[in-house]
Amino acid sequence: MTVIQQLRNWARRLKRDGLSLWFAGRHPGTPWHAKALAALIVAYALSPIDLIPDFIPVLGYLDELLLLPILIHLGLRLLPPEVLADCRRLAEDWLRQEKRKPVSWLGAALVLLVWLAATMAVWLALRR
């Protein structure tokens, strides 16, 4: 298997596992703390807006290359094995039928709130 194929497989698994967390947030067998973390991860992962915009050289892709995989891995580790297997099956079915990932407008709103808070903090710091 070539490096390109390995990267494609990793990206597919990451997409599936991010979507698995979306289903885990609604699964009755998911513990409350895992649901809370899954909700935050999914809101950001499925947000149409990135915390660090992709047009910023190097930094723009750090969330996709480092932050999201680490958060998704952490979220998956909190799930009971039977819940994880069920949610992965649901995610694979979704991707096969819908051929797209869902979009989280709540995640976009959270990113915009972080940007607004950062802008206000910088403005207040410069005003002094």
Backbone atoms as SQL, in Angstrom:
CREATE TABLE atoms (id INTEGER PRIMARY KEY, chain TEXT, resi INTEGER, resn TEXT, atom TEXT, x REAL, y REAL, z REAL);
INSERT INTO atoms VALUES
  (1, 'A', 1, 'MET', 'N', 0.853, -1.180, 0.000),
  (2, 'A', 1, 'MET', 'CA', 0.000, 0.000, 0.000),
  (3, 'A', 1, 'MET', 'C', 0.899, 1.244, 0.000),
  (4, 'A', 2, 'THR', 'N', 0.603, 2.169, -0.894),
  (5, 'A', 2, 'THR', 'CA', 1.421, 3.369, -0.999),
  (6, 'A', 2, 'THR', 'C', 1.083, 4.350, 0.123),
  (7, 'A', 3, 'VAL', 'N', 1.928, 5.334, 0.282),
  (8, 'A', 3, 'VAL', 'CA', 1.717, 6.361, 1.303),
  (9, 'A', 3, 'VAL', 'C', 0.431, 7.135, 1.019),
  (10, 'A', 4, 'ILE', 'N', 0.178, 7.422, -0.243),
  (11, 'A', 4, 'ILE', 'CA', -1.039, 8.142, -0.632),
  (12, 'A', 4, 'ILE', 'C', -2.274, 7.336, -0.250),
  (13, 'A', 5, 'GLN', 'N', -2.261, 6.046, -0.511),
  (14, 'A', 5, 'GLN', 'CA', -3.395, 5.191, -0.155),
  (15, 'A', 5, 'GLN', 'C', -3.587, 5.141, 1.360),
  (16, 'A', 6, 'GLN', 'N', -2.489, 5.078, 2.088),
  (17, 'A', 6, 'GLN', 'CA', -2.571, 5.076, 3.550),
  (18, 'A', 6, 'GLN', 'C', -3.177, 6.371, 4.067),
  (19, 'A', 7, 'LEU', 'N', -2.780, 7.500, 3.495),
  (20, 'A', 7, 'LEU', 'CA', -3.333, 8.793, 3.893),
  (21, 'A', 7, 'LEU', 'C', -4.822, 8.893, 3.559),
  (22, 'A', 8, 'ARG', 'N', -5.199, 8.380, 2.402),
  (23, 'A', 8, 'ARG', 'CA', -6.623, 8.381, 2.030),
  (24, 'A', 8, 'ARG', 'C', -7.446, 7.523, 2.985),
  (25, 'A', 9, 'ASN', 'N', -6.920, 6.353, 3.333),
  (26, 'A', 9, 'ASN', 'CA', -7.618, 5.479, 4.283),
  (27, 'A', 9, 'ASN', 'C', -7.739, 6.149, 5.650),
  (28, 'A', 10, 'TRP', 'N', -6.673, 6.806, 6.084),
  (29, 'A', 10, 'TRP', 'CA', -6.695, 7.514, 7.371),
  (30, 'A', 10, 'TRP', 'C', -7.741, 8.629, 7.343),
  (31, 'A', 11, 'ALA', 'N', -7.793, 9.359, 6.238),
  (32, 'A', 11, 'ALA', 'CA', -8.769, 10.448, 6.114),
  (33, 'A', 11, 'ALA', 'C', -10.196, 9.903, 6.105),
  (34, 'A', 12, 'ARG', 'N', -10.430, 8.778, 5.439),
  (35, 'A', 12, 'ARG', 'CA', -11.766, 8.166, 5.436),
  (36, 'A', 12, 'ARG', 'C', -12.170, 7.713, 6.836),
  (37, 'A', 13, 'ARG', 'N', -11.222, 7.081, 7.552),
  (38, 'A', 13, 'ARG', 'CA', -11.508, 6.632, 8.929),
  (39, 'A', 13, 'ARG', 'C', -11.785, 7.830, 9.832),
  (40, 'A', 14, 'LEU', 'N', -11.034, 8.894, 9.648),
  (41, 'A', 14, 'LEU', 'CA', -11.234, 10.097, 10.458),
  (42, 'A', 14, 'LEU', 'C', -12.609, 10.706, 10.200),
  (43, 'A', 15, 'LYS', 'N', -13.011, 10.761, 8.948),
  (44, 'A', 15, 'LYS', 'CA', -14.332, 11.275, 8.586),
  (45, 'A', 15, 'LYS', 'C', -15.421, 10.390, 9.199),
  (46, 'A', 16, 'ARG', 'N', -15.258, 9.072, 9.070),
  (47, 'A', 16, 'ARG', 'CA', -16.222, 8.136, 9.640),
  (48, 'A', 16, 'ARG', 'C', -16.295, 8.269, 11.159),
  (49, 'A', 17, 'ASP', 'N', -15.124, 8.378, 11.804),
  (50, 'A', 17, 'ASP', 'CA', -15.104, 8.449, 13.263),
  (51, 'A', 17, 'ASP', 'C', -15.661, 9.773, 13.783),
  (52, 'A', 18, 'GLY', 'N', -15.437, 10.855, 13.056),
  (53, 'A', 18, 'GLY', 'CA', -16.054, 12.119, 13.439),
  (54, 'A', 18, 'GLY', 'C', -17.565, 12.031, 13.366),
  (55, 'A', 19, 'LEU', 'N', -18.057, 11.396, 12.307),
  (56, 'A', 19, 'LEU', 'CA', -19.496, 11.188, 12.159),
  (57, 'A', 19, 'LEU', 'C', -20.015, 10.194, 13.209),
  (58, 'A', 20, 'SER', 'N', -19.189, 9.236, 13.586),
  (59, 'A', 20, 'SER', 'CA', -19.563, 8.285, 14.649),
  (60, 'A', 20, 'SER', 'C', -19.815, 9.026, 15.957),
  (61, 'A', 21, 'LEU', 'N', -19.009, 10.050, 16.233),
  (62, 'A', 21, 'LEU', 'CA', -19.234, 10.847, 17.443),
  (63, 'A', 21, 'LEU', 'C', -20.556, 11.598, 17.362),
  (64, 'A', 22, 'TRP', 'N', -20.945, 12.006, 16.164),
  (65, 'A', 22, 'TRP', 'CA', -22.237, 12.670, 15.966),
  (66, 'A', 22, 'TRP', 'C', -23.367, 11.727, 16.379),
  (67, 'A', 23, 'PHE', 'N', -23.271, 10.473, 15.938),
  (68, 'A', 23, 'PHE', 'CA', -24.280, 9.484, 16.316),
  (69, 'A', 23, 'PHE', 'C', -24.171, 9.119, 17.804),
  (70, 'A', 24, 'ALA', 'N', -22.954, 9.094, 18.335),
  (71, 'A', 24, 'ALA', 'CA', -22.766, 8.753, 19.753),
  (72, 'A', 24, 'ALA', 'C', -23.423, 9.783, 20.663),
  (73, 'A', 25, 'GLY', 'N', -23.470, 11.022, 20.225),
  (74, 'A', 25, 'GLY', 'CA', -24.115, 12.063, 21.016),
  (75, 'A', 25, 'GLY', 'C', -25.606, 11.837, 21.181),
  (76, 'A', 26, 'ARG', 'N', -26.186, 11.043, 20.310),
  (77, 'A', 26, 'ARG', 'CA', -27.626, 10.758, 20.356),
  (78, 'A', 26, 'ARG', 'C', -27.920, 9.333, 20.834),
  (79, 'A', 27, 'HIS', 'N', -26.880, 8.547, 21.025),
  (80, 'A', 27, 'HIS', 'CA', -27.047, 7.135, 21.393),
  (81, 'A', 27, 'HIS', 'C', -27.379, 7.024, 22.881),
  (82, 'A', 28, 'PRO', 'N', -28.399, 6.229, 23.235),
  (83, 'A', 28, 'PRO', 'CA', -28.782, 6.103, 24.654),
  (84, 'A', 28, 'PRO', 'C', -27.722, 5.418, 25.516),
  (85, 'A', 29, 'GLY', 'N', -26.817, 4.670, 24.914),
  (86, 'A', 29, 'GLY', 'CA', -25.785, 3.979, 25.687),
  (87, 'A', 29, 'GLY', 'C', -24.529, 4.796, 25.935),
  (88, 'A', 30, 'THR', 'N', -24.506, 6.013, 25.442),
  (89, 'A', 30, 'THR', 'CA', -23.328, 6.869, 25.613),
  (90, 'A', 30, 'THR', 'C', -23.388, 7.562, 26.969),
  (91, 'A', 31, 'PRO', 'N', -22.319, 7.462, 27.780),
  (92, 'A', 31, 'PRO', 'CA', -22.294, 8.174, 29.066),
  (93, 'A', 31, 'PRO', 'C', -22.399, 9.686, 28.853),
  (94, 'A', 32, 'TRP', 'N', -22.917, 10.390, 29.847),
  (95, 'A', 32, 'TRP', 'CA', -23.169, 11.834, 29.708),
  (96, 'A', 32, 'TRP', 'C', -21.892, 12.614, 29.412),
  (97, 'A', 33, 'HIS', 'N', -20.769, 12.246, 30.065),
  (98, 'A', 33, 'HIS', 'CA', -19.532, 13.002, 29.840),
  (99, 'A', 33, 'HIS', 'C', -19.014, 12.788, 28.411),
  (100, 'A', 34, 'ALA', 'N', -19.216, 11.602, 27.870),
  (101, 'A', 34, 'ALA', 'CA', -18.815, 11.345, 26.487),
  (102, 'A', 34, 'ALA', 'C', -19.734, 12.099, 25.523),
  (103, 'A', 35, 'LYS', 'N', -21.031, 12.200, 25.875),
  (104, 'A', 35, 'LYS', 'CA', -21.962, 12.962, 25.036),
  (105, 'A', 35, 'LYS', 'C', -21.580, 14.434, 24.999),
  (106, 'A', 36, 'ALA', 'N', -21.208, 14.971, 26.153),
  (107, 'A', 36, 'ALA', 'CA', -20.837, 16.391, 26.220),
  (108, 'A', 36, 'ALA', 'C', -19.597, 16.662, 25.369),
  (109, 'A', 37, 'LEU', 'N', -18.585, 15.827, 25.522),
  (110, 'A', 37, 'LEU', 'CA', -17.359, 16.013, 24.736),
  (111, 'A', 37, 'LEU', 'C', -17.638, 15.779, 23.251),
  (112, 'A', 38, 'ALA', 'N', -18.427, 14.758, 22.940),
  (113, 'A', 38, 'ALA', 'CA', -18.753, 14.470, 21.537),
  (114, 'A', 38, 'ALA', 'C', -19.481, 15.656, 20.908),
  (115, 'A', 39, 'ALA', 'N', -20.382, 16.278, 21.662),
  (116, 'A', 39, 'ALA', 'CA', -21.125, 17.426, 21.131),
  (117, 'A', 39, 'ALA', 'C', -20.184, 18.570, 20.767),
  (118, 'A', 40, 'LEU', 'N', -19.212, 18.840, 21.628),
  (119, 'A', 40, 'LEU', 'CA', -18.257, 19.916, 21.343),
  (120, 'A', 40, 'LEU', 'C', -17.369, 19.579, 20.145),
  (121, 'A', 41, 'ILE', 'N', -16.884, 18.352, 20.120),
  (122, 'A', 41, 'ILE', 'CA', -16.006, 17.932, 19.021),
  (123, 'A', 41, 'ILE', 'C', -16.755, 17.981, 17.691),
  (124, 'A', 42, 'VAL', 'N', -17.962, 17.431, 17.697),
  (125, 'A', 42, 'VAL', 'CA', -18.752, 17.383, 16.468),
  (126, 'A', 42, 'VAL', 'C', -19.158, 18.784, 16.021),
  (127, 'A', 43, 'ALA', 'N', -19.518, 19.632, 16.958),
  (128, 'A', 43, 'ALA', 'CA', -19.896, 21.004, 16.588),
  (129, 'A', 43, 'ALA', 'C', -18.747, 21.686, 15.857),
  (130, 'A', 44, 'TYR', 'N', -17.528, 21.491, 16.334),
  (131, 'A', 44, 'TYR', 'CA', -16.387, 22.112, 15.666),
  (132, 'A', 44, 'TYR', 'C', -16.009, 21.368, 14.387),
  (133, 'A', 45, 'ALA', 'N', -15.983, 20.049, 14.443),
  (134, 'A', 45, 'ALA', 'CA', -15.557, 19.262, 13.281),
  (135, 'A', 45, 'ALA', 'C', -16.491, 19.455, 12.083),
  (136, 'A', 46, 'LEU', 'N', -17.774, 19.610, 12.339),
  (137, 'A', 46, 'LEU', 'CA', -18.745, 19.744, 11.247),
  (138, 'A', 46, 'LEU', 'C', -19.085, 21.194, 10.937),
  (139, 'A', 47, 'SER', 'N', -18.414, 22.122, 11.618),
  (140, 'A', 47, 'SER', 'CA', -18.646, 23.534, 11.375),
  (141, 'A', 47, 'SER', 'C', -18.115, 23.922, 10.001),
  (142, 'A', 48, 'PRO', 'N', -18.865, 24.732, 9.273),
  (143, 'A', 48, 'PRO', 'CA', -18.361, 25.191, 7.973),
  (144, 'A', 48, 'PRO', 'C', -17.268, 26.258, 8.112),
  (145, 'A', 49, 'ILE', 'N', -17.019, 26.725, 9.326),
  (146, 'A', 49, 'ILE', 'CA', -16.011, 27.756, 9.582),
  (147, 'A', 49, 'ILE', 'C', -14.947, 27.179, 10.501),
  (148, 'A', 50, 'ASP', 'N', -13.679, 27.381, 10.161),
  (149, 'A', 50, 'ASP', 'CA', -12.570, 26.908, 10.988),
  (150, 'A', 50, 'ASP', 'C', -12.168, 27.967, 12.008),
  (151, 'A', 51, 'LEU', 'N', -11.664, 27.498, 13.140),
  (152, 'A', 51, 'LEU', 'CA', -11.151, 28.408, 14.149),
  (153, 'A', 51, 'LEU', 'C', -9.958, 29.196, 13.599),
  (154, 'A', 52, 'ILE', 'N', -9.079, 28.481, 12.910),
  (155, 'A', 52, 'ILE', 'CA', -7.946, 29.112, 12.233),
  (156, 'A', 52, 'ILE', 'C', -8.212, 28.954, 10.731),
  (157, 'A', 53, 'PRO', 'N', -8.517, 30.038, 10.022),
  (158, 'A', 53, 'PRO', 'CA', -8.866, 29.921, 8.591),
  (159, 'A', 53, 'PRO', 'C', -7.753, 29.265, 7.778),
  (160, 'A', 54, 'ASP', 'N', -8.158, 28.467, 6.799),
  (161, 'A', 54, 'ASP', 'CA', -7.198, 27.705, 6.000),
  (162, 'A', 54, 'ASP', 'C', -6.283, 28.580, 5.149),
  (163, 'A', 55, 'PHE', 'N', -6.679, 29.820, 4.886),
  (164, 'A', 55, 'PHE', 'CA', -5.818, 30.671, 4.048),
  (165, 'A', 55, 'PHE', 'C', -4.582, 31.176, 4.795),
  (166, 'A', 56, 'ILE', 'N', -4.531, 31.003, 6.110),
  (167, 'A', 56, 'ILE', 'CA', -3.331, 31.381, 6.872),
  (168, 'A', 56, 'ILE', 'C', -2.288, 30.282, 6.666),
  (169, 'A', 57, 'PRO', 'N', -1.123, 30.615, 6.100),
  (170, 'A', 57, 'PRO', 'CA', -0.128, 29.588, 5.786),
  (171, 'A', 57, 'PRO', 'C', 0.245, 28.754, 7.015),
  (172, 'A', 58, 'VAL', 'N', 0.349, 27.475, 6.832),
  (173, 'A', 58, 'VAL', 'CA', 0.727, 26.462, 7.805),
  (174, 'A', 58, 'VAL', 'C', -0.288, 26.360, 8.944),
  (175, 'A', 59, 'LEU', 'N', -0.516, 27.428, 9.666),
  (176, 'A', 59, 'LEU', 'CA', -1.425, 27.393, 10.816),
  (177, 'A', 59, 'LEU', 'C', -2.850, 27.028, 10.429),
  (178, 'A', 60, 'GLY', 'N', -3.261, 27.388, 9.236),
  (179, 'A', 60, 'GLY', 'CA', -4.635, 27.152, 8.793),
  (180, 'A', 60, 'GLY', 'C', -5.019, 25.686, 8.723),
  (181, 'A', 61, 'TYR', 'N', -4.033, 24.828, 8.549),
  (182, 'A', 61, 'TYR', 'CA', -4.336, 23.398, 8.446),
  (183, 'A', 61, 'TYR', 'C', -3.994, 22.632, 9.715),
  (184, 'A', 62, 'LEU', 'N', -3.493, 23.314, 10.734),
  (185, 'A', 62, 'LEU', 'CA', -3.129, 22.613, 11.963),
  (186, 'A', 62, 'LEU', 'C', -4.330, 21.979, 12.646),
  (187, 'A', 63, 'ASP', 'N', -5.487, 22.641, 12.610),
  (188, 'A', 63, 'ASP', 'CA', -6.643, 22.043, 13.276),
  (189, 'A', 63, 'ASP', 'C', -7.067, 20.754, 12.570),
  (190, 'A', 64, 'GLU', 'N', -7.019, 20.722, 11.236),
  (191, 'A', 64, 'GLU', 'CA', -7.379, 19.498, 10.519),
  (192, 'A', 64, 'GLU', 'C', -6.333, 18.400, 10.687),
  (193, 'A', 65, 'LEU', 'N', -5.069, 18.768, 10.788),
  (194, 'A', 65, 'LEU', 'CA', -4.006, 17.773, 10.857),
  (195, 'A', 65, 'LEU', 'C', -3.690, 17.308, 12.274),
  (196, 'A', 66, 'LEU', 'N', -3.884, 18.162, 13.260),
  (197, 'A', 66, 'LEU', 'CA', -3.510, 17.806, 14.633),
  (198, 'A', 66, 'LEU', 'C', -4.684, 17.820, 15.606),
  (199, 'A', 67, 'LEU', 'N', -5.348, 18.949, 15.699),
  (200, 'A', 67, 'LEU', 'CA', -6.373, 19.132, 16.728),
  (201, 'A', 67, 'LEU', 'C', -7.550, 18.172, 16.559),
  (202, 'A', 68, 'LEU', 'N', -8.152, 18.131, 15.383),
  (203, 'A', 68, 'LEU', 'CA', -9.319, 17.275, 15.184),
  (204, 'A', 68, 'LEU', 'C', -9.019, 15.787, 15.361),
  (205, 'A', 69, 'PRO', 'N', -7.943, 15.251, 14.778),
  (206, 'A', 69, 'PRO', 'CA', -7.672, 13.827, 15.003),
  (207, 'A', 69, 'PRO', 'C', -7.470, 13.488, 16.486),
  (208, 'A', 70, 'ILE', 'N', -6.799, 14.367, 17.215),
  (209, 'A', 70, 'ILE', 'CA', -6.576, 14.114, 18.645),
  (210, 'A', 70, 'ILE', 'C', -7.898, 14.151, 19.402),
  (211, 'A', 71, 'LEU', 'N', -8.725, 15.152, 19.128),
  (212, 'A', 71, 'LEU', 'CA', -10.018, 15.259, 19.809),
  (213, 'A', 71, 'LEU', 'C', -10.941, 14.095, 19.458),
  (214, 'A', 72, 'ILE', 'N', -10.977, 13.713, 18.199),
  (215, 'A', 72, 'ILE', 'CA', -11.824, 12.589, 17.791),
  (216, 'A', 72, 'ILE', 'C', -11.353, 11.308, 18.470),
  (217, 'A', 73, 'HIS', 'N', -10.057, 11.083, 18.510),
  (218, 'A', 73, 'HIS', 'CA', -9.512, 9.897, 19.183),
  (219, 'A', 73, 'HIS', 'C', -9.907, 9.889, 20.662),
  (220, 'A', 74, 'LEU', 'N', -9.787, 11.032, 21.314),
  (221, 'A', 74, 'LEU', 'CA', -10.164, 11.133, 22.727),
  (222, 'A', 74, 'LEU', 'C', -11.654, 10.840, 22.911),
  (223, 'A', 75, 'GLY', 'N', -12.483, 11.422, 22.061),
  (224, 'A', 75, 'GLY', 'CA', -13.922, 11.186, 22.157),
  (225, 'A', 75, 'GLY', 'C', -14.286, 9.724, 21.963),
  (226, 'A', 76, 'LEU', 'N', -13.627, 9.053, 21.022),
  (227, 'A', 76, 'LEU', 'CA', -13.910, 7.638, 20.766),
  (228, 'A', 76, 'LEU', 'C', -13.502, 6.761, 21.942),
  (229, 'A', 77, 'ARG', 'N', -12.426, 7.129, 22.612),
  (230, 'A', 77, 'ARG', 'CA', -11.950, 6.332, 23.751),
  (231, 'A', 77, 'ARG', 'C', -12.929, 6.343, 24.917),
  (232, 'A', 78, 'LEU', 'N', -13.779, 7.362, 24.990),
  (233, 'A', 78, 'LEU', 'CA', -14.748, 7.451, 26.081),
  (234, 'A', 78, 'LEU', 'C', -16.007, 6.620, 25.831),
  (235, 'A', 79, 'LEU', 'N', -16.142, 6.095, 24.619),
  (236, 'A', 79, 'LEU', 'CA', -17.350, 5.340, 24.278),
  (237, 'A', 79, 'LEU', 'C', -17.204, 3.869, 24.640),
  (238, 'A', 80, 'PRO', 'N', -18.273, 3.271, 25.178),
  (239, 'A', 80, 'PRO', 'CA', -18.259, 1.815, 25.381),
  (240, 'A', 80, 'PRO', 'C', -18.109, 1.111, 24.025),
  (241, 'A', 81, 'PRO', 'N', -17.427, -0.030, 23.984),
  (242, 'A', 81, 'PRO', 'CA', -17.166, -0.708, 22.695),
  (243, 'A', 81, 'PRO', 'C', -18.420, -0.998, 21.876),
  (244, 'A', 82, 'GLU', 'N', -19.505, -1.403, 22.526),
  (245, 'A', 82, 'GLU', 'CA', -20.725, -1.726, 21.766),
  (246, 'A', 82, 'GLU', 'C', -21.363, -0.467, 21.171),
  (247, 'A', 83, 'VAL', 'N', -21.272, 0.651, 21.887),
  (248, 'A', 83, 'VAL', 'CA', -21.787, 1.927, 21.373),
  (249, 'A', 83, 'VAL', 'C', -20.937, 2.379, 20.193),
  (250, 'A', 84, 'LEU', 'N', -19.626, 2.266, 20.334),
  (251, 'A', 84, 'LEU', 'CA', -18.717, 2.658, 19.252),
  (252, 'A', 84, 'LEU', 'C', -18.987, 1.837, 17.993),
  (253, 'A', 85, 'ALA', 'N', -19.137, 0.520, 18.139),
  (254, 'A', 85, 'ALA', 'CA', -19.403, -0.335, 16.978),
  (255, 'A', 85, 'ALA', 'C', -20.716, 0.054, 16.308),
  (256, 'A', 86, 'ASP', 'N', -21.750, 0.305, 17.111),
  (257, 'A', 86, 'ASP', 'CA', -23.057, 0.692, 16.567),
  (258, 'A', 86, 'ASP', 'C', -22.973, 2.036, 15.846),
  (259, 'A', 87, 'CYS', 'N', -22.290, 2.998, 16.459),
  (260, 'A', 87, 'CYS', 'CA', -22.180, 4.337, 15.866),
  (261, 'A', 87, 'CYS', 'C', -21.327, 4.327, 14.605),
  (262, 'A', 88, 'ARG', 'N', -20.294, 3.505, 14.574),
  (263, 'A', 88, 'ARG', 'CA', -19.483, 3.396, 13.355),
  (264, 'A', 88, 'ARG', 'C', -20.304, 2.798, 12.217),
  (265, 'A', 89, 'ARG', 'N', -21.129, 1.813, 12.538),
  (266, 'A', 89, 'ARG', 'CA', -21.994, 1.220, 11.516),
  (267, 'A', 89, 'ARG', 'C', -22.970, 2.273, 10.974),
  (268, 'A', 90, 'LEU', 'N', -23.569, 3.053, 11.888),
  (269, 'A', 90, 'LEU', 'CA', -24.490, 4.115, 11.467),
  (270, 'A', 90, 'LEU', 'C', -23.781, 5.158, 10.599),
  (271, 'A', 91, 'ALA', 'N', -22.546, 5.505, 10.985),
  (272, 'A', 91, 'ALA', 'CA', -21.778, 6.496, 10.217),
  (273, 'A', 91, 'ALA', 'C', -21.453, 5.975, 8.821),
  (274, 'A', 92, 'GLU', 'N', -21.048, 4.705, 8.724),
  (275, 'A', 92, 'GLU', 'CA', -20.738, 4.126, 7.418),
  (276, 'A', 92, 'GLU', 'C', -21.981, 4.089, 6.537),
  (277, 'A', 93, 'ASP', 'N', -23.129, 3.734, 7.135),
  (278, 'A', 93, 'ASP', 'CA', -24.391, 3.731, 6.381),
  (279, 'A', 93, 'ASP', 'C', -24.726, 5.137, 5.897),
  (280, 'A', 94, 'TRP', 'N', -24.554, 6.133, 6.767),
  (281, 'A', 94, 'TRP', 'CA', -24.840, 7.530, 6.409),
  (282, 'A', 94, 'TRP', 'C', -23.979, 7.967, 5.225),
  (283, 'A', 95, 'LEU', 'N', -22.674, 7.706, 5.346),
  (284, 'A', 95, 'LEU', 'CA', -21.754, 8.137, 4.289),
  (285, 'A', 95, 'LEU', 'C', -22.044, 7.423, 2.968),
  (286, 'A', 96, 'ARG', 'N', -22.449, 6.169, 3.043),
  (287, 'A', 96, 'ARG', 'CA', -22.771, 5.413, 1.831),
  (288, 'A', 96, 'ARG', 'C', -24.050, 5.962, 1.172),
  (289, 'A', 97, 'GLN', 'N', -25.042, 6.322, 1.996),
  (290, 'A', 97, 'GLN', 'CA', -26.315, 6.795, 1.450),
  (291, 'A', 97, 'GLN', 'C', -26.289, 8.279, 1.091),
  (292, 'A', 98, 'GLU', 'N', -25.792, 9.095, 2.004),
  (293, 'A', 98, 'GLU', 'CA', -25.838, 10.549, 1.820),
  (294, 'A', 98, 'GLU', 'C', -24.677, 11.081, 0.992),
  (295, 'A', 99, 'LYS', 'N', -23.535, 10.393, 1.049),
  (296, 'A', 99, 'LYS', 'CA', -22.315, 10.787, 0.329),
  (297, 'A', 99, 'LYS', 'C', -21.831, 12.185, 0.718),
  (298, 'A', 100, 'ARG', 'N', -22.141, 12.597, 1.929),
  (299, 'A', 100, 'ARG', 'CA', -21.681, 13.890, 2.441),
  (300, 'A', 100, 'ARG', 'C', -21.720, 13.827, 3.968),
  (301, 'A', 101, 'LYS', 'N', -21.042, 14.761, 4.585),
  (302, 'A', 101, 'LYS', 'CA', -21.135, 14.853, 6.041),
  (303, 'A', 101, 'LYS', 'C', -22.146, 15.931, 6.398),
  (304, 'A', 102, 'PRO', 'N', -22.775, 15.807, 7.566),
  (305, 'A', 102, 'PRO', 'CA', -23.706, 16.865, 7.975),
  (306, 'A', 102, 'PRO', 'C', -22.939, 18.150, 8.300),
  (307, 'A', 103, 'VAL', 'N', -23.654, 19.250, 8.421),
  (308, 'A', 103, 'VAL', 'CA', -23.051, 20.548, 8.733),
  (309, 'A', 103, 'VAL', 'C', -23.576, 20.997, 10.089),
  (310, 'A', 104, 'SER', 'N', -22.700, 21.546, 10.908),
  (311, 'A', 104, 'SER', 'CA', -23.090, 22.040, 12.230),
  (312, 'A', 104, 'SER', 'C', -23.049, 23.566, 12.241),
  (313, 'A', 105, 'TRP', 'N', -24.221, 24.183, 12.203),
  (314, 'A', 105, 'TRP', 'CA', -24.276, 25.644, 12.272),
  (315, 'A', 105, 'TRP', 'C', -24.041, 26.111, 13.701),
  (316, 'A', 106, 'LEU', 'N', -24.304, 25.247, 14.685),
  (317, 'A', 106, 'LEU', 'CA', -23.969, 25.573, 16.079),
  (318, 'A', 106, 'LEU', 'C', -22.453, 25.710, 16.214),
  (319, 'A', 107, 'GLY', 'N', -21.721, 24.811, 15.573),
  (320, 'A', 107, 'GLY', 'CA', -20.262, 24.903, 15.588),
  (321, 'A', 107, 'GLY', 'C', -19.776, 26.191, 14.959),
  (322, 'A', 108, 'ALA', 'N', -20.407, 26.587, 13.860),
  (323, 'A', 108, 'ALA', 'CA', -20.032, 27.857, 13.214),
  (324, 'A', 108, 'ALA', 'C', -20.297, 29.020, 14.154),
  (325, 'A', 109, 'ALA', 'N', -21.420, 28.980, 14.860),
  (326, 'A', 109, 'ALA', 'CA', -21.737, 30.054, 15.812),
  (327, 'A', 109, 'ALA', 'C', -20.711, 30.083, 16.947),
  (328, 'A', 110, 'LEU', 'N', -20.297, 28.905, 17.428),
  (329, 'A', 110, 'LEU', 'CA', -19.287, 28.861, 18.497),
  (330, 'A', 110, 'LEU', 'C', -17.951, 29.434, 18.017),
  (331, 'A', 111, 'VAL', 'N', -17.558, 29.091, 16.794),
  (332, 'A', 111, 'VAL', 'CA', -16.310, 29.636, 16.239),
  (333, 'A', 111, 'VAL', 'C', -16.411, 31.152, 16.126),
  (334, 'A', 112, 'LEU', 'N', -17.546, 31.644, 15.652),
  (335, 'A', 112, 'LEU', 'CA', -17.724, 33.096, 15.546),
  (336, 'A', 112, 'LEU', 'C', -17.673, 33.765, 16.918),
  (337, 'A', 113, 'LEU', 'N', -18.228, 33.114, 17.937),
  (338, 'A', 113, 'LEU', 'CA', -18.155, 33.665, 19.297),
  (339, 'A', 113, 'LEU', 'C', -16.711, 33.716, 19.803),
  (340, 'A', 114, 'VAL', 'N', -15.928, 32.689, 19.494),
  (341, 'A', 114, 'VAL', 'CA', -14.509, 32.695, 19.891),
  (342, 'A', 114, 'VAL', 'C', -13.785, 33.834, 19.187),
  (343, 'A', 115, 'TRP', 'N', -14.037, 34.016, 17.891),
  (344, 'A', 115, 'TRP', 'CA', -13.421, 35.122, 17.150),
  (345, 'A', 115, 'TRP', 'C', -13.831, 36.465, 17.745),
  (346, 'A', 116, 'LEU', 'N', -15.101, 36.605, 18.074),
  (347, 'A', 116, 'LEU', 'CA', -15.599, 37.849, 18.652),
  (348, 'A', 116, 'LEU', 'C', -14.932, 38.124, 20.005),
  (349, 'A', 117, 'ALA', 'N', -14.832, 37.100, 20.842),
  (350, 'A', 117, 'ALA', 'CA', -14.190, 37.260, 22.151),
  (351, 'A', 117, 'ALA', 'C', -12.716, 37.621, 21.999),
  (352, 'A', 118, 'ALA', 'N', -12.029, 36.992, 21.059),
  (353, 'A', 118, 'ALA', 'CA', -10.616, 37.303, 20.828),
  (354, 'A', 118, 'ALA', 'C', -10.444, 38.723, 20.313),
  (355, 'A', 119, 'THR', 'N', -11.326, 39.129, 19.420),
  (356, 'A', 119, 'THR', 'CA', -11.279, 40.497, 18.891),
  (357, 'A', 119, 'THR', 'C', -11.508, 41.515, 20.005),
  (358, 'A', 120, 'MET', 'N', -12.485, 41.246, 20.850),
  (359, 'A', 120, 'MET', 'CA', -12.764, 42.146, 21.980),
  (360, 'A', 120, 'MET', 'C', -11.579, 42.215, 22.945),
  (361, 'A', 121, 'ALA', 'N', -10.948, 41.063, 23.204),
  (362, 'A', 121, 'ALA', 'CA', -9.797, 41.051, 24.116),
  (363, 'A', 121, 'ALA', 'C', -8.648, 41.864, 23.542),
  (364, 'A', 122, 'VAL', 'N', -8.388, 41.707, 22.251),
  (365, 'A', 122, 'VAL', 'CA', -7.320, 42.499, 21.616),
  (366, 'A', 122, 'VAL', 'C', -7.670, 43.977, 21.625),
  (367, 'A', 123, 'TRP', 'N', -8.905, 44.303, 21.306),
  (368, 'A', 123, 'TRP', 'CA', -9.339, 45.703, 21.293),
  (369, 'A', 123, 'TRP', 'C', -9.211, 46.326, 22.680),
  (370, 'A', 124, 'LEU', 'N', -9.620, 45.597, 23.714),
  (371, 'A', 124, 'LEU', 'CA', -9.506, 46.126, 25.087),
  (372, 'A', 124, 'LEU', 'C', -8.043, 46.274, 25.505),
  (373, 'A', 125, 'ALA', 'N', -7.200, 45.339, 25.085),
  (374, 'A', 125, 'ALA', 'CA', -5.779, 45.410, 25.416),
  (375, 'A', 125, 'ALA', 'C', -5.127, 46.613, 24.721),
  (376, 'A', 126, 'LEU', 'N', -5.482, 46.861, 23.482),
  (377, 'A', 126, 'LEU', 'CA', -4.895, 47.989, 22.743),
  (378, 'A', 126, 'LEU', 'C', -5.433, 49.324, 23.224),
  (379, 'A', 127, 'ARG', 'N', -6.605, 49.330, 23.746),
  (380, 'A', 127, 'ARG', 'CA', -7.238, 50.559, 24.209),
  (381, 'A', 127, 'ARG', 'C', -6.583, 51.118, 25.475),
  (382, 'A', 128, 'ARG', 'N', -5.977, 50.251, 26.239),
  (383, 'A', 128, 'ARG', 'CA', -5.344, 50.676, 27.501),
  (384, 'A', 128, 'ARG', 'C', -4.159, 51.498, 27.270);
